[in-house]
């Protein structure tokens, strides 16, 4: 990048409310927001809801909540307003029609009365004959309604198509890729039979009227860019800068999709217990991996400070959840125990695991958080790790693999532990450790691993648990003694 001062840029993300938000929505929002902040500009959220056949009413709120969860907030949008409202395309229908009429009057667009059945037959014929050039055959171009009605495959409700010239520009400059050449477009529909604009018209009109200076989107839109450039030129408008980001890919290099990969659903990451800052960091790395010597862990402010379009890797990044898990573990360990406990409670409420936790659940969780923090990868792992602390004493079930680890002298160990802990005061983890070590290791000469193993199994039902003595302190003296006695009676 040059050292010239950056002009304030206006960027937008424009998801369609057709279901659970795609992780690509966050990916695109991240880069749009970063450049807006880098230049001191504005970031706009626009809802592109003109495809009414796929519209899902609750999807819009999911878009809002997931992007806000990631702290990828917007300056203008449907819920916050702004100088170019409304920001839902379905509320802007009167905006588009005058530009459609202008294009028809100028000879750049025309009505098409071909029925869906006739278009399907045309596509089938072209595929069967393996024609090098496919697309609409312009049967309706230059015809009046009455003239077209005399021919087969007529429908009363026409669409409007662009009239693509033979010399349509197919090359353009891309911020990420440099010079790009796209295929020659066909006569794209810009107004559907139901009166709703297609994406191609609406996105150009809205981007122009909202002052968008940079269009950042996925590489699947490269083939559509010549159509958009034509519309800008025909309508006499300045053409924005384009940046086409590489598509996120599965490990088999296929495009990540909600149908094949649950991780394509943005809300999936919240359900699984990822921290938002870890996911943002991960998406930053997908956009461009750090250069040699640069650290992988970086917050959004650091990302903005070093942002450069030339760093974007044009090869589709592979969605490596191992890397995300590592990052999530790092961010979990970097939180204070208080903030981590708050994050866990928020996660358990969001997933419905603990919709309204009791005072005892909150007490145990906050007390246990320091014990499990180093062992966590996902927030969703917490309930299983602390379940033994919240279960009633008669609910503790000894796992088979844990029972198999009990040494031959387990009854001796449990008897000694019960005797030593029965009158212990105060009940603190240091006192518990010192008492058990003296009674089992020093007085009886039992190795610590063999000495404390039966205690752990009796209290937790497992071979592995959070730190034992701190866990006993949280559990309390009465429950500890009851669980030791229950296992002793079974043996």
C-alpha positions in Angstrom: 0.0 0.0 0.0 1.1 3.5 -0.6 1.8 6.1 2.1 -1.0 8.3 0.8 -3.7 9.2 3.3 -6.6 6.7 3.2 -10.0 8.2 2.2 -12.9 7.1 4.5 -14.4 4.0 2.8 -18.0 2.8 3.0 -18.4 -0.9 3.0 -21.3 -3.3 3.5 -22.2 -6.9 4.2 -25.5 -8.0 2.7 -26.6 -11.4 3.9 -29.9 -13.0 2.8 -32.2 -14.2 5.6 -32.7 -17.8 4.2 -31.8 -19.8 7.3 -29.1 -20.0 9.9 -26.4 -17.5 9.0 -23.4 -18.9 7.1 -19.9 -18.6 8.6 -19.1 -16.8 5.4 -21.2 -13.9 6.6 -18.9 -13.4 9.5 -15.8 -13.9 7.3 -17.0 -11.1 4.9 -18.1 -8.9 7.7 -14.7 -9.1 9.3 -12.9 -7.8 6.2 -15.5 -5.2 5.4 -15.4 -3.9 9.0 -11.6 -4.0 9.1 -11.2 -1.7 6.1 -14.0 0.6 7.3 -12.1 1.0 10.6 -8.7 1.3 8.9 -9.9 4.2 6.8 -12.1 5.8 9.3 -15.2 5.1 7.2 -18.5 3.3 7.8 -19.7 -0.3 7.9 -23.3 -1.0 6.7 -25.4 -4.1 7.3 -28.1 -4.5 4.6 -30.6 -7.4 4.4 -31.1 -8.7 0.9 -34.5 -10.4 1.3 -35.9 -10.2 -2.2 -35.8 -14.0 -2.7 -39.2 -14.6 -1.0 -39.3 -18.3 -1.8 -36.4 -18.9 0.5 -37.1 -16.2 3.1 -37.0 -17.4 6.8 -38.5 -14.8 9.1 -36.3 -15.6 12.2 -33.1 -15.6 10.2 -32.7 -11.8 10.3 -32.5 -11.8 14.1 -30.0 -14.7 14.0 -27.8 -12.5 11.7 -28.0 -9.6 14.1 -27.3 -11.7 17.2 -24.4 -13.8 15.8 -22.5 -10.8 14.3 -23.0 -8.9 17.6 -21.8 -12.0 19.5 -18.6 -11.7 17.5 -18.4 -7.9 18.1 -18.6 -7.2 14.4 -21.0 -4.4 14.8 -22.3 -2.0 12.1 -22.7 1.7 11.9 -25.9 1.6 9.8 -28.5 -1.1 9.3 -32.1 -2.2 9.7 -32.1 -2.2 13.5 -30.0 1.0 14.0 -31.1 3.1 11.1 -28.9 5.5 9.2 -29.0 8.2 6.5 -29.8 5.7 3.7 -32.7 3.8 5.3 -34.5 1.5 4.8 -31.8 -1.2 4.8 -34.0 -4.1 3.9 -34.4 -4.6 0.2 -38.1 -5.7 0.5 -38.8 -2.2 1.9 -37.1 -0.6 -1.1 -39.1 -2.0 -3.9 -40.2 1.4 -5.2 -36.6 2.4 -5.4 -35.7 -0.1 -8.1 -38.5 0.2 -10.7 -37.5 3.7 -12.0 -34.1 2.4 -12.9 -35.6 -0.7 -14.6 -37.7 1.7 -16.7 -34.7 3.8 -17.5 -32.7 0.8 -18.7 -35.7 -0.3 -20.9 -36.0 3.2 -22.4 -32.3 3.4 -23.1 -32.4 0.0 -24.9 -30.2 -1.7 -22.3 -33.0 -4.0 -21.1 -36.2 -5.7 -22.5 -39.2 -7.6 -21.4 -39.2 -11.4 -21.7 -42.4 -13.4 -21.6 -40.9 -16.9 -21.9 -42.5 -19.3 -19.5 -40.4 -21.3 -17.0 -41.2 -24.5 -19.0 -39.9 -23.0 -22.2 -36.7 -21.9 -20.5 -36.2 -25.3 -19.0 -36.6 -26.9 -22.4 -34.0 -24.4 -23.8 -31.5 -25.3 -21.2 -32.0 -29.0 -21.8 -31.5 -28.6 -25.5 -28.3 -26.6 -25.1 -26.9 -29.1 -22.7 -27.8 -32.0 -24.9 -26.2 -30.4 -28.0 -23.2 -29.3 -26.0 -23.3 -25.8 -27.4 -20.2 -23.7 -26.6 -22.5 -20.7 -25.8 -25.4 -21.2 -23.5 -28.0 -18.9 -21.9 -31.1 -17.1 -23.0 -31.7 -17.1 -26.8 -33.3 -13.6 -26.9 -36.5 -14.9 -28.4 -38.4 -12.0 -26.8 -36.0 -9.2 -27.7 -37.6 -6.6 -30.0 -41.1 -8.1 -29.7 -44.2 -6.5 -28.3 -46.4 -8.5 -25.8 -48.9 -9.3 -28.5 -46.3 -10.5 -31.0 -44.7 -12.7 -28.4 -48.1 -14.1 -27.3 -48.5 -15.7 -30.8 -45.5 -18.0 -30.1 -45.3 -21.1 -27.8 -44.1 -20.8 -24.3 -45.7 -17.5 -23.4 -46.6 -16.3 -19.9 -48.6 -13.2 -19.0 -46.1 -12.1 -16.3 -42.8 -11.0 -17.9 -39.4 -10.6 -16.5 -37.0 -7.9 -17.5 -33.6 -8.8 -18.9 -30.3 -6.9 -19.6 -29.4 -6.7 -23.2 -25.7 -7.7 -23.0 -23.6 -6.2 -25.9 -21.1 -8.4 -27.7 -18.3 -6.1 -26.6 -19.3 -6.2 -22.9 -16.3 -5.6 -20.7 -15.2 -8.8 -19.0 -11.9 -7.6 -17.4 -11.7 -5.5 -14.2 -9.1 -4.8 -11.5 -9.5 -6.6 -8.2 -8.0 -5.4 -4.9 -7.1 -9.0 -3.9 -6.4 -10.6 -7.3 -5.2 -7.8 -9.5 -6.4 -8.0 -13.2 -9.3 -10.4 -13.5 -11.1 -11.7 -16.6 -14.6 -13.1 -16.2 -16.7 -15.1 -18.7 -19.0 -13.1 -21.1 -22.3 -12.8 -19.4 -25.7 -13.7 -20.8 -28.9 -11.6 -20.7 -29.4 -11.6 -17.0 -32.8 -11.1 -15.5 -32.9 -7.9 -13.4 -36.6 -7.8 -12.5 -38.6 -11.0 -11.7 -42.2 -11.7 -12.6 -43.3 -10.9 -9.0 -42.0 -7.4 -9.3 -39.0 -8.0 -7.1 -35.5 -7.1 -8.4 -32.9 -9.8 -8.7 -29.7 -9.6 -6.8 -27.8 -8.1 -9.7 -30.0 -5.0 -10.1 -30.7 -4.5 -6.4 -27.1 -4.8 -5.3 -25.9 -2.2 -7.8 -28.7 0.3 -7.1 -28.4 -0.1 -3.3 -24.6 0.1 -3.3 -24.7 3.3 -5.4 -27.5 5.0 -3.4 -25.8 4.1 -0.1 -22.4 5.4 -1.2 -20.6 2.1 -1.0 -17.0 2.6 -2.2 -15.7 -1.0 -1.8 -17.6 -4.2 -2.6 -16.0 -7.1 -0.7 -17.6 -10.5 -1.4 -16.8 -14.1 -2.2 -15.1 -15.2 -5.4 -18.2 -16.9 -6.6 -19.4 -13.4 -7.7 -16.5 -12.8 -10.0 -18.6 -14.0 -13.0 -21.3 -11.5 -12.1 -19.1 -8.5 -11.9 -19.1 -7.7 -15.6 -22.9 -7.4 -15.4 -22.7 -5.1 -12.4 -20.1 -2.9 -14.1 -22.4 -2.6 -17.2 -25.2 -1.5 -14.9 -23.0 1.1 -13.3 -22.0 2.5 -16.7 -25.5 2.4 -18.2 -26.9 4.3 -15.2 -24.0 6.8 -15.2 -22.6 5.9 -11.8 -19.1 5.6 -10.4 -17.9 2.0 -10.2 -16.8 0.9 -6.7 -13.6 -1.0 -6.0 -14.0 -4.8 -6.0 -12.4 -7.3 -3.7 -13.3 -11.0 -4.2 -12.3 -13.1 -1.2 -11.4 -16.8 -1.6 -14.1 -19.3 -0.6 -13.8 -21.2 2.7 -13.2 -24.9 2.0 -13.6 -28.2 3.8 -10.5 -30.4 4.4 -11.3 -32.1 1.1 -11.1 -28.7 -0.6 -14.8 -28.6 -1.4 -16.8 -25.4 -0.7 -18.0 -25.3 2.9 -21.7 -25.6 3.0 -24.4 -25.9 5.7 -25.7 -29.0 4.0 -22.5 -30.9 4.4 -20.6 -29.3 7.3 -22.2 -28.2 10.6 -19.3 -25.7 11.0 -20.8 -23.8 8.1 -23.5 -22.6 10.4 -22.3 -19.5 12.2 -24.4 -20.3 15.3 -22.7 -23.8 15.5 -19.6 -22.2 17.0 -21.6 -20.6 19.7 -23.4 -23.8 20.4 -20.1 -25.7 20.7 -18.7 -23.3 23.2 -16.1 -21.3 21.2 -15.2 -17.9 22.5 -16.1 -15.1 20.0 -12.6 -13.7 20.1 -11.1 -17.1 19.2 -13.4 -17.4 16.1 -12.6 -13.9 15.0 -8.9 -14.6 15.3 -9.4 -17.8 13.4 -11.2 -16.1 10.5 -8.4 -13.5 10.4 -5.9 -16.3 9.9 -8.1 -17.8 7.2 -8.0 -14.5 5.3 -4.3 -14.3 5.3 -1.9 -16.4 7.3 0.8 -14.5 9.2 4.1 -14.0 7.5 7.1 -15.9 8.9 7.9 -14.5 12.3 4.5 -13.0 12.8 2.3 -14.3 15.7 -0.9 -16.1 15.0 -2.7 -14.8 18.0 -4.0 -11.3 17.3 -7.1 -9.4 18.3 -9.3 -7.4 15.9 -7.5 -4.1 16.7 -4.2 -5.6 15.8 -5.7 -7.0 12.6 -7.0 -3.6 11.6 -3.7 -1.9 12.3 -1.9 -4.3 9.9 -4.6 -4.7 7.4 -3.5 -4.8 3.7 -5.5 -6.2 0.8 -2.3 -7.6 -0.8 -1.9 -10.0 2.2 -5.1 -11.9 1.3 -4.3 -15.4 0.1 -6.2 -16.1 -3.1 -6.1 -19.9 -2.5 -9.3 -21.0 -0.7 -8.4 -21.5 3.0 -9.1 -24.9 4.6 -11.3 -24.8 7.6 -9.0 -26.5 10.1 -10.9 -26.9 13.4 -7.7 -28.1 15.1 -6.3 -24.6 14.7 -9.5 -23.1 16.0 -9.5 -25.5 19.0 -6.0 -24.4 19.8 -6.9 -20.8 19.6 -10.0 -21.3 21.8 -7.9 -23.0 24.4 -5.5 -20.1 24.4 -8.2 -17.5 24.8 -9.9 -19.5 27.6 -6.6 -19.6 29.5 -6.0 -15.9 28.9 -9.3 -14.9 30.7 -9.5 -14.1 34.3 -11.4 -16.8 36.2 -14.2 -14.4 36.9 -14.6 -13.5 33.2 -14.3 -17.2 32.2 -17.1 -18.2 34.7 -19.3 -15.4 33.2 -18.6 -16.7 29.7 -19.5 -20.3 30.8 -22.7 -19.2 32.4 -23.7 -17.2 29.3 -22.9 -20.2 27.1 -24.9 -22.7 29.3 -27.8 -20.2 29.3 -27.6 -19.8 25.5 -27.6 -23.6 24.8 -30.4 -24.2 27.3 -28.1 -26.4 29.4 -28.6 -24.2 32.4 -31.4 -21.8 31.4 -31.8 -20.6 35.0 -29.0 -21.9 37.1 -29.5 -22.3 40.9 -27.4 -20.5 43.4 -25.6 -23.7 44.2 -24.8 -24.3 40.5 -23.3 -20.8 40.2 -21.4 -21.3 43.4 -19.9 -24.6 42.3 -19.1 -23.3 38.9 -17.3 -20.2 40.1 -15.3 -22.2 42.6 -14.4 -24.9 40.1 -13.5 -22.6 37.2 -9.9 -22.2 38.3 -9.6 -26.0 38.6 -10.7 -26.7 35.0 -9.5 -23.6 33.1 -6.2 -25.2 32.0 -8.0 -28.3 30.8 -10.7 -26.7 28.7 -10.9 -26.5 24.9 -14.6 -25.7 24.6 -17.0 -24.1 27.1 -19.4 -27.0 26.3 -17.1 -29.4 28.1 -17.7 -27.7 31.5 -20.9 -29.5 32.6 -19.3 -33.0 32.3 -16.1 -31.9 34.1 -18.0 -30.6 37.1 -21.0 -33.0 37.1 -19.6 -34.9 40.1 -19.6 -31.7 42.2 -23.3 -31.1 41.5 -24.6 -34.6 41.7 -26.2 -36.0 44.8 -24.0 -38.6 46.6 -26.2 -41.5 45.6 -25.9 -40.5 41.9 -22.2 -41.1 41.6 -21.6 -44.1 39.4 -18.1 -45.7 39.4 -17.0 -46.1 35.7 -15.7 -49.5 34.8 -12.3 -48.1 33.7 -12.0 -46.3 37.1 -12.9 -49.4 39.1 -10.3 -51.3 37.2 -7.6 -48.9 38.5 -8.4 -49.6 42.2 -5.4 -51.2 43.9 -5.7 -54.4 46.0 -5.4 -52.3 49.2 -8.2 -49.9 48.2 -10.3 -50.8 51.3 -7.3 -50.0 53.5 -6.9 -46.6 51.7 -10.5 -45.7 52.1 -10.7 -46.7 55.7 -7.7 -44.6 56.5 -9.0 -41.6 54.5 -12.3 -41.8 56.2 -10.7 -41.8 59.7 -8.3 -39.0 58.8 -10.9 -36.7 57.3 -13.8 -37.3 59.6 -12.8 -34.7 62.2 -10.7 -32.4 60.0 -11.1 -28.7 60.7 -10.9 -26.4 58.9 -12.0 -28.0 55.6 -9.6 -26.4 53.1 -7.7 -28.0 50.3 -4.3 -27.4 51.9 -5.5 -29.1 55.1 -7.1 -31.9 53.1 -3.9 -32.6 51.2 -1.7 -32.5 54.3 -4.0 -34.8 56.2 -4.3 -37.4 53.5 -0.6 -37.3 52.7 0.2 -37.9 56.3 -2.4 -40.7 56.8 -1.7 -42.5 53.6 1.8 -41.8 52.3 3.8 -41.1 55.5 2.1 -43.3 58.0 1.4 -46.3 55.7 4.1 -45.8 53.1 1.7 -45.9 50.1 2.9 -44.3 47.0 0.9 -41.0 46.3 -0.6 -42.4 43.0 -1.9 -45.5 44.7 -2.9 -43.5 47.8 -5.0 -40.9 46.3 -6.5 -42.9 43.4 -9.2 -44.7 45.4 -10.2 -41.3 46.9 -10.6 -39.8 43.5 -12.6 -42.8 42.2 -14.9 -42.8 45.2 -15.6 -39.0 45.0 -15.8 -38.5 41.3 -16.6 -42.0 39.8 -13.7 -41.4 37.3 -10.0 -42.0 36.8 -9.5 -38.4 35.8 -10.9 -35.3 37.4 -10.0 -31.7 38.3 -7.4 -31.3 41.0 -8.5 -33.6 43.8 -8.0 -31.7 47.0 -9.5 -28.5 45.7 -12.5 -30.6 44.4 -13.0 -32.0 47.9 -13.0 -28.6 49.4 -15.8 -27.5 47.0 -17.7 -30.7 47.5 -17.7 -30.3 51.2 -16.9 -32.6 54.1 -20.2 -34.4 54.5 -20.4 -35.4 50.8 -16.8 -36.4 50.7 -17.2 -38.8 53.7 -20.4 -40.2 52.3 -18.9 -41.0 48.9 -15.8 -42.6 50.5 -18.0 -44.7 52.7 -20.3 -45.8 49.8 -17.4 -47.1 47.8 -15.9 -48.8 50.9 -19.2 -50.6 51.5 -19.3 -51.8 47.9 -15.8 -53.2 48.1 
